[in-house]
Amino acid sequence: MSDYKDESIVFDLELVKRNGIENSKGLKFLSFKKSLKPKFGLVWRDIILGYIALGLLSYFLFYAQKNLADWAALYIPLVALALGYFIAYLNLFMHEASHFNIHPNRDTNDLLANWLICSLSGQYMANYRIVHWNHHKHLGTTKDTEHSYFEALNWKFLFESMFGIKAIKTIFGREAEEENQNQNFNKKKFFQFLLIGIVINTCVVLIPLYFGFWHFSLAWVIAMLITFPFFGALRQLLEHRDELANNKIDFSKTDHGRLSRMFRGPFARTMGGAGFNRHLLHHWEPNVSYTRLKELEEYLKDTQVGWVIEKNYSSYFRTFIRLFNS
């Protein structure tokens, strides 16, 4: 096997030549990759589990309002935090759908994604795909369309994330940019699905409120406006922000450089659901479904670049501590 022990590729697996990789059994990567077909059943299992989590949290709020009302000041914020966490988890499957990995038929893939995932946050799959592919194309440069990591992790970032300011900036800022740069961007669908998202969330809030279940309505508003945007912005920053990045540099004008991490820990499978916990591998092979990334990881660890995988492991908590006000 060839030797790739070059420190320059520790944070940039893109520098590795795929046709030179083989494992201890002599299986070359390009042959192995052909076996990595999506497991659609696992994708839908994970999506359904996300909706079950939302359902259980909602049931708790309805139950608690009738039986634990004296504790409302405690449990409403905590459940709102959990609701936002699992809404963010479900939202991650837009990413899997953008790579056509939630259904074998591409039209059905987008139909399911639009109505079961995108509609909750008011997004349209075809437009999101444009944004996301430009993230892959321009990762680490000033042209990146998913760029929460341009900003330092500090109190300002946390404040803007928790109060929806960053979400509004991100959605309208990058959509406007893509509309100007890409003729395939569908402005009509953008506003149509934004309206659909507003209608859905308005119904989710007003219907329980009409029947007197204001605890749920309040928790949902907090989740959608505060905790969901917070987890989304924070996750992306933790995936791509360099610990050595100078916080005084404006990375919208100066290239940050490519960096993606591998995450372990108790929250990695949900905070980094749909394969975001193995983000380094996803950026290296974007079209491999997250349902096969564990196999890809194990294969690469048995090759001459296994040390690269090992050196890129972290946890969300450890990365947060290292980046916060660094």
PEJO-V453325 format. One record per helix or strand. SS is the DSSP state (H for helix, E for strand). FROM is the first residue (numbers start at 0). LEN is the number of residues. If there is no record, write none. Layout:
((SS/FROM/LEN) (SS/FROM/LEN))
This chain:
((H/6/3) (H/12/3) (H/17/3) (E/21/2) (E/27/1) (H/28/5) (H/39/28) (H/68/23) (H/92/6) (H/105/16) (H/124/14) (H/147/3) (H/154/8) (H/164/17) (H/186/24) (H/213/27) (E/261/3) (H/267/4) (E/277/1) (H/278/6) (H/289/12) (E/302/1) (H/305/6) (E/312/3) (H/315/8))
